[in-house]
């Protein structure tokens, strides 16, 4: 079992920045992929970014150039730095381990 716990969401103005964090506990040794997905009201959950144990990253087109995913293996934590935020980035952001274990989500609202 792996338990992801997100933090760092909130309200930000368009053009602003936020950094999300997700700490993992439990069977950390089994984690190969860490990642972030998001779900906006009335929409399906969608990929934001993933990072492998080797550091290979994958981004949704909407995230490229604005978001950066990183991981700190010593702290069992994955981060999502989000810059140049847009209102359409408003969603609940979920952290995942191996696309199998999911956190409860953290709300990100981009609004003036």
N, C-alpha and C positions, 0 to 999 in steps of 0.2 A: 504494500500500500504506500502511496505517496500523497501527501497533503500539500497542495499549493495554496498560498494565502497572498492575495493582492493588496496593494496599498498605493496611494499617491494620486488617486483620481480627484476631481473637483471641477469647479467652474473657472473657465478662462475665456478671455476675450479673443476674438479672431486675430490671428497673427501671433498669438502668444505660445508659450511652451509649457509642457508638463513632463515629468518623469514618473513613470509607473515602475513599481518594484514588485517582485513576487518571490517570496521565500518558500523553499520546499523542506518538508520534513518527512520522516519515514524511510522508505527503502531508496535512499538517494542513489545508491550504486546502480540502480536499474534504469536511471534516466538517461536516455540517448538524445531525445529532442526536447527542447524547451521552446515555448512559443506563446504568442499572443493572438487571440481572436477577438472579434467584437460583434455585437448585435445591436442594431438600431431598432427602434419601435416599428413593428410591422414588417421587419425584414429578417432574413435568415442570418445565422451566425456566419461570419466570413473571416478568412485569414487576414491577419495584419502582417505578422512576421514570425519566422522560426529561426532557431539556431541549434546546430548539432553539437555533440560533445567535442567534435574537432574544430568547431568554430565556423563551419559553413553556414551562411545566412541565406534566407529566402524571404523576399518581400512581396506583398501585394503591390500592384501597379500604383494604387492610390497612396501607398506609403513610401515609395521610392523617392529618395532625395529629401524627404522631410523627417522620416522616422529612422531611428537607429536602435537595433536590438543588440544587447551585449549580455554576457554572463560572467559571474564571479563564482568559479567552482569552489573556492575556499569558503565562501559564504553561502553556497547552495542557493544562489539568487540569480534571477534574470531581470533585466531592466529593459524598459522601452522609453527612449528619449523621443519626445514628440515636439517638433518645431513647426512653425508656420501653420498652426492649427486653423481649421476651417469649420464652419457650422456643420458641414456634412460629416465631420469626424465625431460628432456627438453620438455616443453609444455606451453600452456597458461593455467594458473590456475584461476579457477572461484570460487567465493564465492557464497553460496546459503543460503537462509532462507526458511525453510520448503520445500526445493526442488521445490519451486514454483517461488520465486524471485531470480534473478541472477544478479551478477555484470557484468561489461564489460570485466573483466579478466586482469591478469597481466602476462607478459611474464617471464618465467624462462628458462634460457639457461645455460646448463652445458657443458663446453667445455674448452679444454686447448689451 
